[in-house]
Amino acid sequence: MTLLQVTLPDNLKKAAEVRAKAGGYGSVDCYLASLIEADQLAPLTGELEAELLKGVASGPAVAITPQFITDLKTRVRQARTAA
């Protein structure tokens, strides 16, 4: 790992310590790392939400049953062998 030093005003340092403890993080470092990771995932979350909304708007819902999954796997296998 690489060391990153951050200078914070006392009130932000205290807030980070409180949030880290309340969130069950082992340290403020872990808490800040999780914030950065969440920030990195934010664009992906937006893309996923857009794709899900497209799916919702695409037509009537289909029940996802064990048989549906089996049939889907069969179609995927057939498509792979045909390719």
HUPE-V96359 format. One record per run of one state. SS is the DSSP state (helix for helix, strand for strand, loop for the rest). FROM is the first residue (numbers start at 1). TO is the last residue. If there is no record, write none. Layout:
SS FROM TO
SS FROM TO
//
This chain:
loop 1 9
helix 10 22
loop 23 27
helix 28 57
loop 58 65
helix 66 82
loop 83 83
//
